């Protein structure tokens, strides 16, 4: 027959007193939770009880439920969405772990919390200085090696980088064609035959024109002058009546000899027309006159000429700011002109101020295939780059021109669509000082500099534990590892299932209603235990009286 062990009065007192002590501890825990309801990153603790050798034992643990987030607008306020912890180094050089991400940079450039404990992470190496990587060439940091204080020099700078490449992109309209310049006489040449007025033709004798008031004799002249399409002045040249010819057609033939290779003269509906042979912007002009000494014969009202169709060269322009080795900015312009060759455009480079394009000529040609896709870019001087003297003592800028596409940039095309050609990117930069910082979801701290360069400067380290509920609270929102929690596992946010939220803080996860319920429960348990003590006291008094 089994017998249960019956506790003596002393044992009962011991058990009840342990219950009172642990219920009081439970009330202390609840009070701590409630008082920290507005503490950033605070994690509510719980007290559970178990029976051990006839006594009540309280066990304290922290469940670590995710808290909600509140926006602050400060880039150095960081909230953790996940199970990770920030790694901090305290004044003794020991590592502690926290969920409270209210950080700021101190006078030494250290990222610290309100207790001046330093945030740990990995610093970027060899990216500040003359060989700094620009924002469009930066690669992700490999967060490896020992962690250290996250320290950023507020006066850090990035050095200047001379432009070495530019990238063209967009489209250049395949439907654009050069327009020929056409000028025509304002007066209509006519002749009268059988009392009927008709338009002059190439066969009409000049003396039959109604514009002739005194007939031309052999040896009389008509002076022809003007300008070629490029603006070159045409020296006055004489058409001699009876020697050069006598008809309108022969006069036009003389004009065609003068403008040979540049423009062609004809007559349509009595009007003399001079049309450029090649389309494009033009300064073509023509004048016809008789010598001032020619007064007895060969007197004619000469026509004036007006532009009927203005010549137009299809062009497109693109420009960009480039940088020399000093970091000084220069304005580079490229003008693209349609050539006579199909699917070919000539570009001309120009700069402003004291700069000089060293290429001679400063031109090149871009060609496309029958699908409108880019084929090649060649330099007319036979070189392979655009060379510019910045004119300020800096090294000459040597620039590769890319039109075949690049990282994130489509190749230049020639489709029958609106022209959108532009210089999409260049790889130079001026020097710059640190202007602001940002923290992304993976914990990269990037700096934005006054020259618009953005680069990664550091990465925040995080830690996780096998059993975070067994971490020990050491005050000020910090925890340390215990035998039960396991050692810290260090890594980056993207190594864990964690996201960092810059400009936010994690609020306390204290559930006020739940805490009040637990407080009432603890109070009732404490009251019940105290009544047991009072009852045992009376029992002891009664027992003592039996012995008298």
DATA-V671888 format. One record per run of one state. SS is the DSSP state (helix for helix, strand for strand, loop for the rest). FROM is the first residue (numbers start at 1). LEN is the number of residues. If there is no record, write none. Layout:
<<SS,FROM,LEN> <SS,FROM,LEN>>
This chain:
<<loop,1,8> <helix,9,27> <loop,36,9> <strand,45,8> <loop,53,2> <strand,55,8> <loop,63,6> <strand,69,3> <loop,72,5> <strand,77,5> <loop,82,3> <strand,85,5> <loop,90,5> <strand,95,4> <loop,99,3> <strand,102,1> <loop,103,1> <strand,104,2> <loop,106,4> <strand,110,3> <loop,113,5> <strand,118,6> <loop,124,24> <strand,148,2> <loop,150,1> <strand,151,1> <loop,152,5> <strand,157,2> <loop,159,2> <strand,161,1> <loop,162,3> <strand,165,5> <loop,170,1> <strand,171,1> <loop,172,7> <strand,179,1> <loop,180,2> <strand,182,4> <loop,186,4> <strand,190,4> <loop,194,2> <strand,196,4> <loop,200,5> <strand,205,1> <helix,206,3> <strand,209,1> <loop,210,2> <strand,212,3> <loop,215,6> <strand,221,7> <loop,228,5> <strand,233,9> <loop,242,3> <strand,245,1> <loop,246,1> <strand,247,1> <helix,248,11> <loop,259,4> <strand,263,6> <loop,269,2> <strand,271,6> <loop,277,8> <strand,285,5> <loop,290,9> <strand,299,2> <loop,301,4> <strand,305,5> <loop,310,2> <strand,312,1> <loop,313,2> <strand,315,9> <loop,324,5> <strand,329,10> <loop,339,5> <strand,344,8> <loop,352,4> <strand,356,2> <loop,358,5> <strand,363,6> <loop,369,4> <strand,373,7> <loop,380,6> <strand,386,4> <loop,390,7> <strand,397,6> <loop,403,3> <strand,406,1> <loop,407,2> <strand,409,1> <loop,410,3> <strand,413,1> <loop,414,8> <strand,422,5> <loop,427,2> <strand,429,1> <loop,430,2> <strand,432,8> <loop,440,4> <strand,444,6> <loop,450,4> <strand,454,7> <loop,461,1> <strand,462,3> <loop,465,3> <helix,468,3> <loop,471,1> <strand,472,4> <loop,476,2> <strand,478,3> <loop,481,8> <strand,489,3> <loop,492,1> <helix,493,3> <loop,496,3> <strand,499,4> <loop,503,1> <strand,504,3> <loop,507,5> <helix,512,35> <loop,547,2>>
